[in-house]
Amino acid sequence: MIPSTALLAIALISAVWGVVSSMVIVSRLRDRGIKTSFFLLRLLIIKYVAQYRAITREETGRTGPWFYSFIVAMNLALVCVIVGLLLR
Protein backbone atom coordinates (compact mmCIF):
# COMPACT_ATOMS: atom_id res chain seq x y z
CA MET A 1 0.00 0.00 0.00
CA ILE A 2 2.81 2.43 0.82
CA PRO A 3 4.60 2.18 -2.56
CA SER A 4 1.42 3.01 -4.48
CA THR A 5 0.71 5.96 -2.18
CA ALA A 6 4.26 7.24 -2.64
CA LEU A 7 3.98 6.92 -6.42
CA LEU A 8 0.70 8.80 -6.44
CA ALA A 9 2.28 11.54 -4.30
CA ILE A 10 5.18 11.78 -6.77
CA ALA A 11 2.63 11.99 -9.58
CA LEU A 12 0.87 14.88 -7.85
CA ILE A 13 4.13 16.75 -7.30
CA SER A 14 5.10 16.15 -10.94
CA ALA A 15 1.74 17.46 -12.13
CA VAL A 16 2.22 20.64 -10.10
CA TRP A 17 5.73 20.96 -11.55
CA GLY A 18 4.23 20.59 -15.05
CA VAL A 19 1.65 23.31 -14.36
CA VAL A 20 4.37 25.68 -13.16
CA SER A 21 6.43 24.88 -16.26
CA SER A 22 3.47 25.55 -18.53
CA MET A 23 2.81 28.90 -16.85
CA VAL A 24 6.44 29.91 -17.35
CA ILE A 25 6.30 28.83 -21.00
CA VAL A 26 3.20 30.96 -21.55
CA SER A 27 4.90 33.88 -19.82
CA ARG A 28 8.00 33.54 -22.01
CA LEU A 29 5.80 33.47 -25.13
CA ARG A 30 4.00 36.63 -24.00
CA ASP A 31 7.37 38.32 -23.42
CA ARG A 32 8.16 37.62 -27.07
CA GLY A 33 4.89 39.18 -28.26
CA ILE A 34 2.93 36.00 -28.93
CA LYS A 35 -0.70 36.13 -27.88
CA THR A 36 -1.67 33.41 -25.44
CA SER A 37 -4.81 32.62 -23.51
CA PHE A 38 -4.69 31.55 -19.88
CA PHE A 39 -8.35 30.54 -20.16
CA LEU A 40 -7.65 28.10 -22.99
CA LEU A 41 -4.31 26.95 -21.58
CA ARG A 42 -5.52 23.40 -20.95
CA LEU A 43 -6.61 23.05 -24.56
CA LEU A 44 -3.69 24.81 -26.21
CA ILE A 45 -0.73 23.86 -24.01
CA ILE A 46 0.74 21.48 -26.59
CA LYS A 47 0.65 24.27 -29.17
CA TYR A 48 2.34 26.68 -26.75
CA VAL A 49 5.02 24.17 -25.82
CA ALA A 50 5.76 23.57 -29.50
CA GLN A 51 5.92 27.33 -30.14
CA TYR A 52 8.27 27.80 -27.20
CA ARG A 53 10.52 25.04 -28.50
CA ALA A 54 10.61 26.51 -32.01
CA ILE A 55 11.29 30.04 -30.79
CA THR A 56 14.08 29.08 -28.41
CA ARG A 57 15.71 26.92 -31.09
CA GLU A 58 15.53 29.82 -33.52
CA GLU A 59 17.00 32.29 -31.01
CA THR A 60 19.75 30.21 -29.44
CA GLY A 61 20.07 27.08 -31.54
CA ARG A 62 18.99 24.97 -28.55
CA THR A 63 15.67 24.03 -27.06
CA GLY A 64 14.80 26.04 -23.95
CA PRO A 65 14.95 24.36 -20.54
CA TRP A 66 11.26 24.86 -19.77
CA PHE A 67 10.35 22.60 -22.69
CA TYR A 68 12.19 19.69 -21.10
CA SER A 69 10.86 20.63 -17.68
CA PHE A 70 7.28 20.33 -18.92
CA ILE A 71 7.86 17.11 -20.88
CA VAL A 72 9.68 15.35 -18.03
CA ALA A 73 7.12 16.44 -15.43
CA MET A 74 4.11 15.30 -17.43
CA ASN A 75 5.66 11.98 -18.41
CA LEU A 76 6.77 11.28 -14.84
CA ALA A 77 3.28 12.06 -13.57
CA LEU A 78 1.71 9.74 -16.14
CA VAL A 79 4.05 6.85 -15.40
CA CYS A 80 3.70 7.23 -11.62
CA VAL A 81 -0.10 7.29 -11.82
CA ILE A 82 -0.24 4.19 -13.99
CA VAL A 83 2.21 2.21 -11.85
CA GLY A 84 0.63 3.46 -8.63
CA LEU A 85 -2.81 2.37 -9.76
CA LEU A 86 -1.50 -1.01 -10.88
CA LEU A 87 0.08 -1.60 -7.47
CA ARG A 88 -3.17 -0.87 -5.60
PyMOL commands that set and color helices and strands:
alter all, ss='L'
color gray80, all
select helices_A, chain A and resi 2-31+41-60+65-87
alter helices_A, ss='H'
color red, helices_A
deselect
rebuild
show_as cartoon
